[in-house]
Amino acid sequence: MISKNLRQSVTFQASPHEIYEILMDPQKHSALTGSTVKLERKVGTRFSVYDGDIQGENLELIPDRKIIQSWHYADWPENLYSKVTFSLKEASNGTLLSFRQIGIPQKYYEEIKQGWKDYYWNPMKEMLKKQK
């Protein structure tokens, strides 16, 4: 199966700690996605978001700096996982999140590329605006 890699960068008006918490705290992640989230802050533990439609495993966690996870989407072949990396760096106007996802099946690439914007980055910006 042909796969593609995705890179995106987005700046949030919040601290790296706030962004890390939204991604790794199950209640905050659930508020962000409007879905059931099962998530622990331990390497090697499995997680699910969007009511189980996305599942994976925590591969590396560096609080407030980096999250590396495997991700499997419900409509993908059973044993196919991509690898996502969220890197957080303090910036003059908040936090720069550098995102990378490797191993996306080509036929899902455009949908996933847009999905990160529609289901994560834009809602996260709105969520942070409401908290201020």
C-alpha positions in Angstrom: 0.0 0.0 0.0 1.4 3.4 -1.0 1.6 5.8 2.0 2.2 9.5 2.4 3.6 11.7 5.1 2.0 14.9 6.4 3.5 17.9 8.1 1.6 20.9 9.5 2.5 23.8 11.8 0.1 25.9 13.7 0.5 28.6 16.4 -1.7 28.8 19.4 -2.1 31.7 21.8 -1.4 29.5 24.8 1.5 27.9 26.6 3.0 24.6 25.6 1.6 23.2 28.9 -1.9 24.2 27.9 -1.6 22.6 24.5 -0.1 19.4 26.0 -3.0 19.2 28.5 -5.7 19.6 25.8 -4.1 16.7 23.9 -3.3 14.4 26.9 -6.0 15.1 29.5 -9.0 12.8 28.7 -11.6 15.3 29.8 -10.0 18.2 27.9 -9.5 16.1 24.8 -13.1 15.0 25.0 -14.3 18.6 25.3 -12.1 19.4 22.2 -13.5 16.6 20.1 -17.0 16.3 21.5 -16.5 12.6 21.8 -15.6 9.8 24.2 -11.9 9.7 24.9 -9.9 7.0 26.7 -6.4 8.1 27.4 -3.7 7.7 30.0 -0.4 9.6 30.3 1.8 6.6 30.2 4.0 5.3 27.4 2.8 1.9 26.2 -0.8 2.5 27.0 -3.5 2.3 24.4 -6.0 5.2 23.8 -9.1 5.8 21.8 -10.7 9.0 20.6 -13.8 9.9 18.6 -15.8 7.2 20.4 -13.3 4.5 19.4 -13.1 5.4 15.7 -9.4 6.3 16.2 -7.2 4.0 18.4 -3.5 3.8 19.1 -0.7 3.7 21.6 1.4 6.3 23.4 5.0 5.7 22.1 6.8 8.7 23.7 5.6 11.4 26.1 7.7 14.4 27.1 5.4 16.7 29.2 4.8 20.1 27.5 7.2 19.2 24.7 6.4 16.1 22.7 3.8 13.4 22.1 4.5 10.5 19.8 1.6 8.0 19.2 0.5 5.3 16.8 -2.9 6.1 15.2 -5.3 3.7 13.5 -8.5 4.9 11.9 -11.6 2.7 11.9 -11.9 2.6 8.1 -8.2 1.5 7.6 -7.1 -2.1 7.1 -7.0 -3.8 10.5 -3.3 -3.8 11.3 -2.3 -0.5 9.7 -1.1 2.2 11.9 0.4 5.6 11.2 2.8 7.5 13.5 1.9 11.0 14.8 4.3 13.4 16.4 3.2 16.6 18.2 6.2 18.8 19.0 5.5 21.9 21.1 7.8 24.9 21.3 7.3 28.2 23.1 7.0 31.1 20.6 6.8 34.8 21.0 3.0 34.7 20.5 2.2 31.4 22.3 3.1 27.9 21.2 4.3 26.6 17.8 2.9 23.1 17.3 4.8 21.2 14.7 2.9 18.1 13.6 4.0 15.1 11.6 2.0 12.0 10.6 3.9 9.3 8.7 2.4 6.2 7.0 -1.0 7.6 5.8 -2.5 5.4 3.1 -2.5 7.6 0.0 -6.3 7.2 -0.6 -7.0 8.8 2.9 -4.3 11.5 2.7 -6.4 14.6 1.6 -9.2 13.7 4.1 -6.8 13.4 7.0 -4.8 16.5 6.0 -8.0 18.5 6.1 -9.3 16.6 9.2 -6.5 17.8 11.4 -7.5 21.4 10.6 -11.2 20.8 11.0 -11.2 18.5 14.0 -8.2 19.6 16.0 -6.4 22.9 15.1 -9.5 25.1 14.5 -11.5 23.7 17.4 -8.5 24.0 19.7 -8.1 27.7 18.8 -11.8 28.2 19.5 -11.5 26.3 22.8 -8.6 28.5 23.9 -10.4 31.7 23.0 -13.3 30.7 25.3 -10.8 30.0 28.2 -9.3 33.5 28.0 
